[in-house]
């Protein structure tokens, strides 16, 4: 994996920091919003629990209060039976009421006569006049049983009257020897009622918009029998009023199933599961510009356990302020997100203009080896500007050093050229003198000849190195076989001085297109290295053969294996530093091979280092 540059690292850091910041803010936002929603919801649910406790407590209290008058109700029923038996069905119910109210300062009696069609045809309580019990399934069942059994007496539990919002208790029996029912109710004067209780709850909770209280009869399995105990929207009047007769079940259904997702055929089963769970149901909606939280909660009081009924309270609370609080949280989150985006953009712009762009400019100038104009590219007094100033100074010093070194190099070249020229003359004189010397010491003559050949090879090497970059070596058709043979004969003298024998295997008449000076240097340098670095008293092999359309030239010498066969062709590298040499021979060989499309291969086989050169034949 490539190393990341500063630009990439900076952008990665920005992305990382931004991601962590956004993640942290999102988690914080979700936590704050959910905590706020939970707190607001918990407040509404707790209010609903408080109301149910108060209603249940009031129901239990009133149930015990009304149970104290059970004897009075049986006595009143017996008196009413005698009254209608003596005076007939058309007797005045008002007079009967007056008689029952006598000496009962704390009780209020009402009388109801129900005909065979289960309709109240005569009563002292006008709102119930013409009430058809078919709209009250739970009461209808009791009515029918009373008609069937003259001895059956029904004493109801205490419950709230939706019309008067007062507690009542009823007793019912069929008239003696008549086909109608006598029903009597009592109300205790001055006692608390649900209406006043819920009114006080509304005053204590200004955001409470509406409260409804329903009574469900759980033992009725076929139909959903329900009675309204309290409804804010109910206006005093007949119980046959549309809100009771037509809208009761519809209103209750919409209370629990606002989205109308519950199948009407399974609504009874749904209600039973809801009641058995003893939990609550709540949802939010908008109405009349208000955000309303509706809570529906089942609960029981003492009498509900006795009669297998259950109370359900439905409360609507105005949560417009709570919604505004949530909206404020959302607005703050949007604002912070916007600020983060602006901050990220500003960070990227600042980093790009103050760091990335100056660095790119500095790198471009450094690659071009040009000085940086700090007044235009970097006009800020920061670290990068300081770096540019240091670079400018270093570049100025380096240019000065280069000029100085170039002058020294030129002087060195002139000196080398003069020296080489001056060396050539004494070498020629030595060769001529050597031919005139007569001596019996052949070894001395051999050593002198070898030294002369070495000096000439060194001269050729220096001369080629000095002029190779400035002279165009013209290629020509060479008899490569003869050239190799000549160079082998020449270097055999040096080899003998080192007790080394050169063996050659050379195919005849092999031609190449190559400059003769370069070809000689290629051969000479390999022969010189083989003698210099090869093992003493070990033979050297030179082979020149035709391979298909190419020519293969190889040099083999005994010695230690070359560890790195590529680095030896680099300038000034020497494998064995104990041996004398300047480290430029093989580098120049490599240059010659590149110029002439010659392929090089170096192997170590059977204790020999083998240099192969593959040339194009003609």
Secondary structure, 3 states (H helix, E strand, C coil): CCCCCHHHHHHHHHHHHHHHHHHHHHHHHHHHHHHHHHHHHHHHHHHHHHHHHHHHHHHHHHHHHHHCCHHHHHHHHHHHHHHHHHHCCCCCHHHHHHHHHCCCCCEEEEEEEECCCCEEEEECCHHHCCCEHHHCHHHHHHHHHHHHCCCCCEECCCEECCCCCCEEEEEEEECCCCCCEEEEEEEECCCCCHHHHHHHHHHHCCCEEEEEEEEEECCCCCCCCEEEEEECCCCCCCCCCHHHHCCHHHHHHHHHCCCCCCCHHHHHHHHHHHHHHCCEEEEEEEECCEEEEEEEEEECCHHHHHHCEEEEEEEEEECHHHHHHHHHHHHHHHHHHHHHHHHHHHHHHHHHHHHHHHHHHHHHHHHCCCCCCCCCCCCCCCHHHHHHHHHHHHHHHHHHHHHHHHHHHHHHHHHHHHHHHHHHHHHHHHHHHHHHCCCCCHHHHHHHHHHHHHHHHHHHHHHHHHHCCCCCCCCEEEEHHHHHHHHHHHHHHHHHHCCCCEEEEECCCCEEEECHHHHHHHHHHHHHHHHHHCCCCCCEEEEEEEECCEEEEEEEEECCCCCCCCHHHCCCCCCCCCCCCCCCHHHHHHHHHHHCCCEEEEEEECCEEEEEEEEEEC
